[in-house]
């Protein structure tokens, strides 16, 4: 149930990529920019997805609402995740054997470290004051 939006979104991005090959001029540039932005947003959502699903026990609707807003809630973490995923992709492109050996585990681990730290800070902020600060007495 939680993976269905990922499948639909991935299929839509693949269709957009197929249409992109048929266009020229400003239409192609606009579609390409949109494809890059949506792809980057989706990559950040994918970076958050395993950590959020393992950490919180919420309904599918609540989980996806949080996942879709997560890049806007932590823009620094989102940029960091995109950079890490880009570097991992570049390394896999330049040294295919290293990309094959690392697979999905290394990018998932590296982005997971950032996402866990961001979720810890968000949990700390959302915790009530009486739990956050111990009493002096």
C-alpha positions as CSV (number, residue, x, y, z in Angstrom):
1,X,0.0,0.0,0.0
2,X,2.8,2.4,0.9
3,X,4.7,1.7,-2.3
4,X,1.8,2.3,-4.8
5,X,2.5,6.1,-5.1
6,X,6.1,5.4,-5.8
7,X,5.2,3.1,-8.7
8,X,2.7,5.6,-10.1
9,X,5.2,8.5,-9.8
10,X,8.0,6.4,-11.4
11,X,5.8,5.5,-14.3
12,X,4.7,9.1,-14.8
13,X,8.4,10.2,-14.8
14,X,9.3,7.6,-17.4
15,X,6.4,8.7,-19.6
16,X,7.5,12.3,-19.3
17,X,11.1,11.3,-20.2
18,X,9.7,9.5,-23.4
19,X,7.8,12.6,-24.4
20,X,10.8,14.8,-23.7
21,X,12.7,13.0,-26.5
22,X,10.0,14.0,-29.0
23,X,10.0,17.8,-28.2
24,X,12.2,20.6,-29.3
25,X,12.6,24.3,-28.3
26,X,11.1,26.0,-25.3
27,X,8.6,23.1,-24.7
28,X,11.4,20.7,-24.3
29,X,13.3,23.1,-21.9
30,X,10.2,23.6,-19.7
31,X,9.4,19.9,-19.6
32,X,13.1,19.1,-18.8
33,X,13.2,21.6,-16.0
34,X,10.0,20.2,-14.5
35,X,11.3,16.6,-14.9
36,X,14.5,17.5,-13.1
37,X,12.7,19.3,-10.2
38,X,10.1,16.5,-9.8
39,X,12.8,13.9,-10.0
40,X,15.0,15.6,-7.4
41,X,11.9,16.0,-5.1
42,X,11.1,12.3,-5.6
43,X,14.7,11.3,-4.8
44,X,14.5,13.1,-1.5
45,X,11.1,11.5,-0.7
46,X,12.7,8.1,-1.5
47,X,15.6,9.0,0.9
48,X,13.1,9.8,3.7
49,X,10.8,6.9,2.9
50,X,12.5,3.9,4.7
51,X,13.4,5.9,7.8
52,X,9.9,7.4,8.2
53,X,8.2,4.0,7.7
54,X,10.4,2.3,10.2
55,X,10.3,5.1,12.8
56,X,6.6,6.1,12.8
57,X,3.4,4.1,13.0
58,X,1.0,6.2,11.1
59,X,-1.6,5.6,8.4
60,X,-0.6,5.5,4.8
61,X,-2.2,8.9,4.1
62,X,-0.4,10.6,7.1
63,X,2.9,8.9,6.1
64,X,2.6,10.2,2.5
65,X,1.6,13.6,3.5
66,X,4.7,13.9,5.6
67,X,6.9,12.4,2.9
68,X,5.7,14.8,0.3
69,X,6.3,17.7,2.6
70,X,9.6,16.5,4.0
71,X,11.9,18.2,1.4
72,X,10.2,21.6,2.2
73,X,10.5,20.9,6.0
74,X,14.2,20.3,5.8
75,X,15.7,22.0,2.8
76,X,19.3,21.5,3.9
77,X,18.7,17.8,4.3
78,X,17.0,17.7,0.9
79,X,19.9,19.4,-0.8
80,X,22.4,17.1,1.0
81,X,20.4,14.1,-0.1
82,X,20.3,15.2,-3.7
83,X,24.1,15.9,-3.6
84,X,24.8,12.5,-2.1
85,X,22.6,10.7,-4.6
86,X,24.2,12.7,-7.4
87,X,27.7,11.9,-6.3
88,X,26.8,8.2,-5.9
89,X,25.3,8.2,-9.4
90,X,28.4,9.9,-10.8
91,X,30.7,7.4,-9.2
92,X,28.6,4.5,-10.5
93,X,28.7,6.0,-14.0
94,X,32.5,6.6,-13.9
95,X,33.4,3.3,-12.2
96,X,30.6,0.9,-13.0
97,X,32.2,-1.9,-10.9
98,X,32.2,0.3,-7.8
99,X,28.6,1.2,-8.5
100,X,27.7,-2.5,-8.8
101,X,29.4,-3.3,-5.6
102,X,27.8,-0.4,-3.7
103,X,24.4,-0.9,-5.2
104,X,21.6,0.9,-3.5
105,X,23.0,0.2,0.0
106,X,25.6,3.0,0.1
107,X,23.3,5.8,-1.1
108,X,20.5,4.5,1.2
109,X,22.9,4.4,4.2
110,X,24.5,7.9,3.5
111,X,21.1,9.6,3.0
112,X,19.7,7.7,5.9
113,X,22.3,9.2,8.2
114,X,21.2,12.7,7.3
115,X,17.5,11.9,7.4
116,X,17.8,10.3,10.8
117,X,19.5,13.4,12.2
118,X,16.8,15.6,10.7
119,X,14.0,13.4,12.1
120,X,15.7,13.4,15.5
121,X,15.7,17.2,15.5
122,X,12.1,17.4,14.4
123,X,11.1,14.9,17.2
124,X,13.0,17.0,19.7
125,X,11.3,20.2,18.6
126,X,7.8,18.5,18.7
127,X,8.3,17.0,22.1
128,X,6.4,18.7,24.9
129,X,8.4,21.0,27.2
130,X,7.9,18.9,30.3
131,X,9.5,15.9,28.6
132,X,12.3,18.0,26.9
133,X,13.6,19.6,30.1
134,X,13.9,17.7,33.3
135,X,12.7,19.5,36.4
136,X,15.1,21.0,38.8
137,X,13.4,19.6,41.9
